[in-house]
Amino acid sequence: MPELRPVTKENWQALIRLKVRDDQKNFVASNLYSIAQAQFGDEFEGHWDLFAFGIYDDGGQPVGFLMYGLNFSHPDQQAYVQRLMVDEKFQGKGFGRFGMEKALEIFRADERIKVVAISYEPENEAARKLYAGFGFVETGRIVEDETEAVLKLR
Ligand SMILES: CC(C)(COP(=O)(O)OP(=O)(O)OC[C@H]1O[C@@H](n2cnc3c(N)ncnc32)[C@H](O)[C@@H]1OP(=O)(O)O)[C@@H](O)C(=O)NCCC(=O)NCCS
C-alpha cells in the first residue's frame, strides 16, 4: 500500500527532488518552498498549523507531496489542503487520489473539523476533477487568484 510519511530530517532532501511537468509549474509551489513554509508558518489570516508529508509508493519510493493546515477556531474552514503534487514520472497512477483520501481520513476522524477547503488555478482541470470526485463544491470565491472549493464533513 502507498503511504503518507511526515517530512523529517531524513527524507526532506529526497522530497525536494520531486518535480511536476514544466507546464504544471504555476499550479503548485516547489516542495522546498512548502517545507520551509511548514517550518516557519505563513501569513494566512489566523493561526494555521501546517503538516507536510511525502507520498510513498508501496516500494517505499517517494512519489509526491501533500501539505495541509489546521485551524480549529476558524469560523468557515478548519482544515485546508494547501499543497498536493505528484512527480511527473508518477502521475496518473492514483497517488494524487491516494493522498487526498488519506488527508480526508485524518480530517474525518477529528470532530473539530467541519469543513475542508482547497483552491486551485482556474485552468487546472486535473485538480478540479480530482477534488470534485471527492465532493468538493466550488464556492464562487477566488482566493489569491485561485478557485476555492469546500467539502462539508459534518
Ligand atoms: C493533480 C495531481 C496531484 C493528480 O495526481 P495524479 O496522481 O496524477 O492523479 P491520479 O492518478 O490520482 O488521478 C485521480 C483523478 O485526478 C484527475 N486527473 C488526474 N490527472 C488528470 C489529467 N491529466 N486530466 C484530467 N484529470 C486528471 C482525474 O479525475 C483522476 O481520476 P480518473 O483517473 O478516475 O479520471 C497531479 O497531476 C499533479 O501533481 N499535478 C501538478 C500539480 C498540481 O496541479 N497540484 C494540484 C494543485 S491544487
The ligand as an SDF file (V2000), in Angstrom:
LIG
                    3D

 48 50  0  0  0  0  0  0  0  0999 V2000
   -3.2280   16.9700   -9.7540 C   0  0  0  0  0  0  0  0  0  0  0  0
   -2.2940   15.7880   -9.3950 C   0  0  0  0  0  0  0  0  0  0  0  0
   -1.8550   15.9300   -7.9470 C   0  0  0  0  0  0  0  0  0  0  0  0
   -3.0790   14.4930   -9.5830 C   0  0  0  0  0  0  0  0  0  0  0  0
   -2.2740   13.4030   -9.1560 O   0  0  0  0  0  0  0  0  0  0  0  0
   -2.1900   12.0510  -10.0020 P   0  0  0  0  0  0  0  0  0  0  0  0
   -1.5260   11.0310   -9.1490 O   0  0  0  0  0  0  0  0  0  0  0  0
   -1.5830   12.3400  -11.3090 O   0  0  0  0  0  0  0  0  0  0  0  0
   -3.7460   11.7100  -10.2050 O   0  0  0  0  0  0  0  0  0  0  0  0
   -4.4730   10.3120  -10.0070 P   0  0  0  0  0  0  0  0  0  0  0  0
   -3.8170    9.2760  -10.8490 O   0  0  0  0  0  0  0  0  0  0  0  0
   -4.6080   10.0110   -8.5570 O   0  0  0  0  0  0  0  0  0  0  0  0
   -5.9050   10.6410  -10.6410 O   0  0  0  0  0  0  0  0  0  0  0  0
   -7.0170   10.9600   -9.8360 C   0  0  0  0  0  0  0  0  0  0  0  0
   -8.0130   11.7990  -10.6020 C   0  0  0  0  0  0  0  0  0  0  0  0
   -7.4640   13.0800  -10.8870 O   0  0  0  0  0  0  0  0  0  0  0  0
   -7.9790   13.5530  -12.1350 C   0  0  0  0  0  0  0  0  0  0  0  0
   -6.8510   13.6790  -13.0750 N   0  0  0  0  0  0  0  0  0  0  0  0
   -5.5680   13.3230  -12.8740 C   0  0  0  0  0  0  0  0  0  0  0  0
   -4.8240   13.6170  -13.9420 N   0  0  0  0  0  0  0  0  0  0  0  0
   -5.6540   14.1600  -14.8490 C   0  0  0  0  0  0  0  0  0  0  0  0
   -5.4790   14.6930  -16.1530 C   0  0  0  0  0  0  0  0  0  0  0  0
   -4.2970   14.7050  -16.7610 N   0  0  0  0  0  0  0  0  0  0  0  0
   -6.5610   15.1930  -16.7840 N   0  0  0  0  0  0  0  0  0  0  0  0
   -7.7700   15.2040  -16.1920 C   0  0  0  0  0  0  0  0  0  0  0  0
   -7.9960   14.7030  -14.9440 N   0  0  0  0  0  0  0  0  0  0  0  0
   -6.9510   14.1970  -14.3060 C   0  0  0  0  0  0  0  0  0  0  0  0
   -8.9560   12.5240  -12.5970 C   0  0  0  0  0  0  0  0  0  0  0  0
  -10.2130   12.8610  -12.0380 O   0  0  0  0  0  0  0  0  0  0  0  0
   -8.4220   11.2770  -11.9490 C   0  0  0  0  0  0  0  0  0  0  0  0
   -9.3910   10.2870  -11.7980 O   0  0  0  0  0  0  0  0  0  0  0  0
   -9.6870    9.2480  -13.0160 P   0  0  0  0  0  0  0  0  0  0  0  0
   -8.3690    8.6250  -13.3270 O   0  0  0  0  0  0  0  0  0  0  0  0
  -10.6680    8.3110  -12.4100 O   0  0  0  0  0  0  0  0  0  0  0  0
  -10.2320   10.0680  -14.1290 O   0  0  0  0  0  0  0  0  0  0  0  0
   -1.0380   15.7330  -10.3220 C   0  0  0  0  0  0  0  0  0  0  0  0
   -1.4630   15.7120  -11.6640 O   0  0  0  0  0  0  0  0  0  0  0  0
   -0.0920   16.8970  -10.1290 C   0  0  0  0  0  0  0  0  0  0  0  0
    0.8430   16.8260   -9.3270 O   0  0  0  0  0  0  0  0  0  0  0  0
   -0.2910   17.9930  -10.9130 N   0  0  0  0  0  0  0  0  0  0  0  0
    0.5910   19.1430  -10.8500 C   0  0  0  0  0  0  0  0  0  0  0  0
    0.4700   19.8720   -9.5280 C   0  0  0  0  0  0  0  0  0  0  0  0
   -0.9490   20.2920   -9.2410 C   0  0  0  0  0  0  0  0  0  0  0  0
   -1.6810   20.7600  -10.0970 O   0  0  0  0  0  0  0  0  0  0  0  0
   -1.3450   20.0980   -7.9870 N   0  0  0  0  0  0  0  0  0  0  0  0
   -2.6640   20.4940   -7.5040 C   0  0  0  0  0  0  0  0  0  0  0  0
   -2.6030   21.9120   -7.0700 C   0  0  0  0  0  0  0  0  0  0  0  0
   -4.1520   22.4800   -6.4770 S   0  0  0  0  0  0  0  0  0  0  0  0
  1  2  1  0
  2  3  1  0
  2  4  1  0
  2 36  1  0
  4  5  1  0
  5  6  1  0
  6  7  2  0
  6  8  1  0
  6  9  1  0
  9 10  1  0
 10 11  2  0
 10 12  1  0
 10 13  1  0
 13 14  1  0
 14 15  1  0
 15 16  1  0
 15 30  1  0
 16 17  1  0
 17 18  1  0
 17 28  1  0
 18 19  1  0
 18 27  1  0
 19 20  2  0
 20 21  1  0
 21 22  1  0
 21 27  2  0
 22 23  1  0
 22 24  2  0
 24 25  1  0
 25 26  2  0
 26 27  1  0
 28 29  1  0
 28 30  1  0
 30 31  1  0
 31 32  1  0
 32 33  2  0
 32 34  1  0
 32 35  1  0
 36 37  1  0
 36 38  1  0
 38 39  2  0
 38 40  1  0
 40 41  1  0
 41 42  1  0
 42 43  1  0
 43 44  2  0
 43 45  1  0
 45 46  1  0
 46 47  1  0
 47 48  1  0
M  END
$$$$
